[in-house]
Amino acid sequence: MEQFQIDQMLEEKGFIDEPIDPKIKLTEEINRLKKEKNAVILSHFYVEGELQDIADYVGDSLGLAQAAAKTDADMIVFVGVHFMAETAKIINPGKKVILPDLKASCSLAESAPAEAFAEFKAKYPEHKVITYVNATAALKTMSDIVCTSANAKKIVESFPEDEKLIFAPDKNLGNYINSITGRNMVLWDGACMVHEQYSLEKIIELMDKYPEAEFIAHPECEKPVLLLAKHIGSTTSLLNYVKSSTAEKFIVATESGILHQMKKECPDKIFIPAPSVDSTCECNDCTYMKLNSLQKLYVCLKHEQPEVTLPTEVIEKARLPIQRMLDISK
């Protein structure tokens, strides 16, 4: 395939749409290419199970950032969404970072355009900025520190109690952290389309139907949903909770990809995805995460495209707040 054809596909589709010989065993070829190119595959909990299983590391945003910081591979293949690949590039400016589909974006990151946030920030000149990792590299350049759902409380509490703070872009996570820390952070009005679409009414119906089940939720969910939860935490926290709980059945309010790991870790337990407001869906999937596929991963590794690149000045400005987070999270 000619380079101009690849460039055109990346511009139009976001991935290389190359026919694949049905005789090819994709898993074997991906592992061969990975070894040949000294690449590491990092995968988020929210992608399809077969992609989680082929990864060298699978985890939440904090774990993935830490894994990216530690790797000695020449190339990082990020099976997730664009802001995650950007974070890996910021941490490793000298490494090639590739993503199976450039259009694997994030509704939460998109909810905070850099120019609009710059205007918002200017209204609070005395405030420090804590930016949730689910944000663009441009937003991170305007931040004092980055956080994830796994360490947000710890990051917030690293500031003096009287410090004036802005938290962006997730208002639901920010509200939750305010409630458990007693802070009064100024919140950007952003949210994740997956975690905002849970149906409170349907969750209550499920809890009535399965009274023995424990309801657990990600802090990106809205407050009325969180008030029902037995446990609130990041994807890793939710996974650890179901492993340690004596309950045998759980209703889970976060992207359904995590159920793959939960079933692997606890094969004798039952996991029920919390329903969305869409009556045609029994779960709540991130359409961006689901743009990743085994076929795209194979072609991505084969051509080492699409590559995630950033201007040097963006990398330099965004790296400091990410490094501060990694240092505090050791």
C-alpha positions as a printed NumPy array, in Angstrom:
array([[  0.   ,   0.   ,   0.   ],
       [  1.4  ,   3.407,  -1.008],
       [  2.022,   6.036,   1.671],
       [ -0.344,   8.533,   0.042],
       [ -3.131,   5.935,   0.293],
       [ -2.368,   5.423,   3.969],
       [ -2.36 ,   9.181,   4.578],
       [ -5.71 ,   9.551,   2.813],
       [ -7.284,   6.758,   4.857],
       [ -6.007,   8.218,   8.102],
       [ -7.51 ,  11.574,   7.188],
       [-10.857,  10.148,   6.111],
       [-11.339,   7.123,   8.352],
       [ -8.848,   7.528,  11.176],
       [ -7.41 ,   4.055,  10.522],
       [ -5.85 ,   2.054,   7.685],
       [ -8.613,   0.074,   6.   ],
       [ -6.523,  -2.757,   4.607],
       [ -7.948,  -6.138,   3.501],
       [ -6.689,  -8.936,   5.756],
       [ -6.106, -12.481,   4.562],
       [ -8.638, -14.623,   6.488],
       [ -5.937, -17.278,   6.907],
       [ -3.886, -14.927,   9.073],
       [ -4.033, -15.71 ,  12.778],
       [ -4.263, -12.189,  14.086],
       [ -3.195, -12.89 ,  17.659],
       [ -0.079, -14.734,  16.515],
       [  0.799, -12.005,  14.012],
       [  0.288,  -9.227,  16.543],
       [  2.583, -10.984,  19.012],
       [  5.182, -11.544,  16.28 ],
       [  5.116,  -7.917,  15.167],
       [  5.242,  -6.713,  18.749],
       [  8.408,  -8.723,  19.403],
       [  9.96 ,  -7.775,  16.072],
       [  9.41 ,  -4.053,  16.636],
       [ 10.111,  -4.075,  20.392],
       [  6.644,  -2.672,  21.043],
       [  4.502,  -2.748,  24.167],
       [  0.699,  -2.957,  24.01 ],
       [ -1.168,  -0.98 ,  26.659],
       [ -4.912,  -1.549,  26.886],
       [ -7.701,   0.071,  28.864],
       [-10.346,  -1.913,  30.744],
       [-13.072,  -0.512,  28.464],
       [-11.996,  -2.084,  25.143],
       [-13.209,  -5.482,  23.97 ],
       [-12.031,  -8.5  ,  25.947],
       [ -9.877,  -9.981,  23.175],
       [ -7.884,  -6.74 ,  23.09 ],
       [ -7.436,  -6.772,  26.845],
       [ -6.183, -10.352,  26.659],
       [ -3.477,  -9.586,  24.088],
       [ -2.132,  -6.544,  25.94 ],
       [  1.121,  -6.497,  27.901],
       [ -0.64 ,  -4.343,  30.462],
       [ -4.336,  -3.679,  30.98 ],
       [ -5.564,  -1.135,  33.487],
       [ -7.152,   2.189,  34.297],
       [ -5.791,   5.611,  33.346],
       [ -3.416,   5.843,  36.316],
       [ -2.027,   2.362,  35.818],
       [ -1.609,   2.955,  32.091],
       [  0.246,   6.224,  32.663],
       [  2.526,   4.496,  35.166],
       [  3.122,   1.605,  32.751],
       [  3.942,   4.066,  29.962],
       [  6.431,   5.818,  32.234],
       [  8.216,   2.559,  33.085],
       [  8.414,   0.868,  29.686],
       [ 11.726,   0.364,  27.9  ],
       [  9.991,  -0.555,  24.625],
       [ 10.799,   1.439,  21.487],
       [  7.144,   1.79 ,  20.531],
       [  3.941,   2.095,  22.536],
       [  0.729,   0.752,  21.035],
       [ -2.176,   2.302,  22.914],
       [ -5.419,   0.355,  22.712],
       [ -7.753,   2.939,  24.152],
       [ -8.659,   6.513,  23.257],
       [ -6.729,   9.496,  21.953],
       [ -6.077,  11.396,  25.191],
       [ -4.468,   8.259,  26.663],
       [ -2.092,   7.954,  23.715],
       [ -1.292,  11.667,  24.039],
       [ -0.427,  11.138,  27.704],
       [  1.896,   8.274,  26.776],
       [  3.585,  10.501,  24.175],
       [  4.01 ,  13.324,  26.675],
       [  5.648,  10.941,  29.131],
       [  7.799,   9.388,  26.384],
       [  8.562,  12.098,  23.807],
       [ 11.342,  10.017,  22.256],
       [  9.193,   6.943,  21.636],
       [  6.783,   6.278,  18.788],
       [  3.185,   6.078,  20.054],
       [  0.536,   4.556,  17.811],
       [ -3.22 ,   4.185,  18.182],
       [ -5.386,   1.744,  16.163],
       [ -7.943,   4.462,  15.317],
       [ -7.267,   8.198,  15.508],
       [-10.993,   8.881,  15.805],
       [-11.158,   7.067,  19.133],
       [-11.815,  10.28 ,  21.004],
       [-13.501,  10.908,  24.378],
       [-16.745,  12.772,  25.039],
       [-15.352,  14.098,  28.312],
       [-12.185,  15.435,  26.694],
       [-14.278,  16.984,  23.932],
       [-16.453,  18.738,  26.52 ],
       [-13.575,  21.068,  27.396],
       [-12.246,  22.901,  24.301],
       [ -8.916,  24.531,  25.084],
       [ -9.878,  28.073,  24.03 ],
       [-13.091,  28.026,  26.072],
       [-11.27 ,  26.651,  29.098],
       [ -8.584,  29.342,  28.817],
       [-11.316,  31.992,  29.054],
       [-12.859,  30.175,  32.023],
       [ -9.516,  29.902,  33.8  ],
       [ -8.847,  33.623,  33.298],
       [-11.865,  34.381,  35.503],
       [-10.104,  32.713,  38.45 ],
       [ -6.515,  34.028,  38.346],
       [ -5.778,  32.982,  41.955],
       [ -6.846,  29.365,  41.442],
       [ -4.644,  26.342,  40.831],
       [ -5.897,  23.953,  38.153],
       [ -6.355,  20.221,  38.698],
       [ -7.116,  18.502,  35.412],
       [ -8.612,  15.05 ,  35.184],
       [ -6.529,  12.898,  32.84 ],
       [ -9.553,  12.545,  30.51 ],
       [ -8.628,  15.789,  28.786],
       [ -6.687,  16.932,  25.747],
       [ -2.966,  17.655,  25.863],
       [ -3.84 ,  21.331,  25.297],
       [ -5.861,  21.387,  28.518],
       [ -3.026,  19.726,  30.404],
       [ -0.694,  22.556,  29.377],
       [ -2.925,  24.919,  31.375],
       [ -2.843,  22.723,  34.482],
       [ -0.857,  22.681,  37.704],
       [ -1.358,  18.967,  38.169],
       [ -3.21 ,  16.066,  36.555],
       [ -5.244,  13.414,  38.357],
       [ -7.169,  10.228,  37.622],
       [-10.268,   8.848,  39.312],
       [ -7.969,   6.507,  41.255],
       [ -5.906,   9.298,  42.833],
       [ -8.143,  12.406,  42.602],
       [ -8.779,  12.558,  46.354],
       [ -5.069,  12.228,  47.113],
       [ -4.157,  14.878,  44.546],
       [ -6.747,  17.35 ,  45.854],
       [ -5.654,  16.783,  49.446],
       [ -2.036,  17.459,  48.468],
       [ -3.02 ,  21.152,  48.296],
       [ -3.488,  23.24 ,  51.459],
       [ -7.095,  23.344,  52.67 ],
       [ -7.394,  27.042,  51.891],
       [ -5.977,  26.708,  48.347],
       [ -8.348,  27.94 ,  45.661],
       [ -8.82 ,  25.204,  43.074],
       [-10.377,  24.631,  39.664],
       [-11.267,  21.046,  38.748],
       [-11.778,  20.152,  35.093],
       [-13.297,  18.789,  32.998],
       [-15.593,  16.311,  34.838],
       [-18.182,  18.038,  37.041],
       [-19.481,  14.729,  38.431],
       [-16.073,  13.54 ,  39.616],
       [-15.373,  17.05 ,  40.879],
       [-18.641,  17.123,  42.834],
       [-17.873,  13.742,  44.34 ],
       [-14.354,  14.775,  45.395],
       [-15.735,  17.999,  46.88 ],
       [-18.212,  15.925,  48.911],
       [-15.593,  13.601,  50.408],
       [-12.868,  16.2  ,  50.998],
       [-14.973,  19.152,  52.151],
       [-13.428,  21.317,  49.416],
       [-15.27 ,  23.837,  47.302],
       [-13.448,  23.518,  43.993],
       [-14.714,  25.507,  41.036],
       [-15.925,  22.97 ,  38.471],
       [-15.855,  23.031,  34.704],
       [-19.196,  21.883,  33.287],
       [-18.087,  18.715,  31.495],
       [-19.181,  15.084,  31.681],
       [-18.733,  11.616,  30.188],
       [-21.585,  10.555,  27.912],
       [-21.319,   6.973,  29.17 ],
       [-21.538,   7.729,  32.874],
       [-24.225,  10.39 ,  32.504],
       [-26.639,   8.084,  30.714],
       [-27.439,   5.685,  33.523],
       [-31.112,   5.425,  34.35 ],
       [-31.718,   5.941,  38.058],
       [-35.187,   4.428,  37.73 ],
       [-33.918,   1.288,  35.997],
       [-31.069,   0.874,  38.482],
       [-33.555,   0.982,  41.353],
       [-35.674,  -1.604,  39.538],
       [-32.621,  -3.845,  39.169],
       [-31.753,  -3.432,  42.843],
       [-35.308,  -4.445,  43.753],
       [-35.106,  -7.427,  41.396],
       [-31.744,  -8.543,  42.812],
       [-31.758,  -7.44 ,  46.478],
       [-28.741,  -9.645,  47.182],
       [-26.633,  -7.78 ,  44.611],
       [-24.276,  -4.96 ,  45.566],
       [-24.459,  -1.832,  43.436],
       [-21.052,  -0.303,  42.627],
       [-20.324,   2.796,  40.557],
       [-17.621,   4.929,  38.977],
       [-17.382,   8.511,  40.347],
       [-18.019,   9.956,  36.875],
       [-21.676,   8.977,  37.418],
       [-24.185,  11.617,  38.482],
       [-24.777,  12.238,  42.198],
       [-28.227,  10.518,  42.451],
       [-26.656,   7.322,  41.06 ],
       [-23.672,   7.541,  43.413],
       [-25.952,   7.933,  46.425],
       [-27.238,   4.404,  45.777],
       [-23.805,   2.803,  45.523],
       [-22.317,   0.416,  48.055],
       [-18.868,   1.243,  46.679],
       [-17.621,   4.144,  44.527],
       [-14.266,   3.995,  42.801],
       [-12.08 ,   3.925,  39.72 ],
       [-12.215,   0.906,  37.433],
       [ -9.321,  -0.694,  39.308],
       [-11.012,   0.058,  42.62 ],
       [-14.261,  -1.508,  41.387],
       [-12.344,  -4.579,  40.223],
       [-10.557,  -4.939,  43.544],
       [-13.828,  -4.485,  45.408],
       [-15.639,  -7.347,  43.658],
       [-12.628,  -9.584,  44.298],
       [-12.679,  -8.882,  48.04 ],
       [-16.44 ,  -8.653,  48.635],
       [-18.314, -11.667,  49.98 ],
       [-21.264, -10.807,  47.735],
       [-21.847, -13.096,  44.756],
       [-23.762, -10.683,  42.524],
       [-23.021,  -7.093,  41.494],
       [-24.725,  -4.334,  39.513],
       [-21.934,  -2.341,  37.88 ],
       [-22.248,   1.287,  36.763],
       [-19.32 ,   1.928,  34.498],
       [-18.388,   1.06 ,  30.913],
       [-19.169,  -2.612,  30.295],
       [-15.629,  -3.521,  29.183],
       [-14.613,  -3.881,  32.835],
       [-16.933,  -6.873,  33.153],
       [-14.445,  -8.925,  31.125],
       [-11.791,  -8.572,  33.811],
       [-14.309,  -9.029,  36.604],
       [-15.459, -12.329,  35.109],
       [-11.85 , -13.463,  34.629],
       [-10.942, -12.612,  38.219],
       [-14.194, -13.867,  39.756],
       [-15.631, -16.583,  37.478],
       [-18.103, -17.761,  40.114],
       [-19.655, -14.325,  40.612],
       [-22.398, -12.664,  38.568],
       [-22.04 ,  -9.171,  37.086],
       [-24.968,  -7.157,  35.791],
       [-24.285,  -3.977,  33.779],
       [-26.264,  -0.999,  35.016],
       [-28.851,   0.053,  32.399],
       [-28.784,   3.293,  30.478],
       [-31.703,   5.573,  29.686],
       [-31.755,   4.013,  26.217],
       [-34.32 ,   1.234,  26.551],
       [-32.789,  -0.68 ,  23.638],
       [-29.503,  -1.235,  25.471],
       [-28.917,  -3.42 ,  28.516],
       [-25.527,  -1.883,  29.162],
       [-23.612,   1.324,  28.55 ],
       [-20.734,   1.183,  26.084],
       [-18.244,   3.848,  25.008],
       [-18.516,   4.014,  21.235],
       [-15.026,   5.524,  21.065],
       [-13.409,   2.665,  23.002],
       [-15.229,   0.189,  20.805],
       [-13.603,   1.669,  17.67 ],
       [-10.586,  -0.448,  18.616],
       [-10.479,  -3.936,  17.112],
       [ -8.066,  -6.826,  16.686],
       [ -7.94 ,  -6.153,  12.94 ],
       [ -7.079,  -2.466,  13.415],
       [ -4.458,  -3.363,  16.004],
       [ -2.77 ,  -5.747,  13.573],
       [ -2.696,  -3.239,  10.695],
       [ -1.599,  -0.478,  13.078],
       [  1.384,  -2.525,  14.23 ],
       [  2.192,  -3.63 ,  10.688],
       [  2.424,  -0.075,   9.32 ],
       [  3.267,   1.691,  12.611],
       [  0.384,   4.047,  11.864],
       [ -1.645,   6.039,  12.906],
       [  1.043,   7.774,  14.951],
       [  0.147,  10.201,  17.735],
       [  2.355,  13.291,  17.608],
       [  2.403,  16.546,  19.545],
       [  4.307,  19.818,  19.209],
       [  7.424,  19.974,  21.376],
       [  6.115,  22.982,  23.321],
       [  2.895,  21.12 ,  24.187],
       [  4.852,  18.105,  25.409],
       [  7.103,  20.292,  27.553],
       [  4.215,  22.216,  29.152],
       [  1.985,  19.182,  29.705],
       [  4.697,  16.92 ,  31.053],
       [  5.229,  18.766,  34.346],
       [  1.639,  18.407,  35.681],
       [  1.601,  14.735,  34.642],
       [  4.948,  14.112,  36.324],
       [  3.675,  15.785,  39.492],
       [  0.783,  13.319,  39.51 ],
       [  3.094,  10.334,  38.973],
       [  5.408,  11.481,  41.767],
       [  2.539,  11.827,  44.249],
       [  1.069,   8.477,  43.181],
       [  4.206,   6.388,  43.753]])
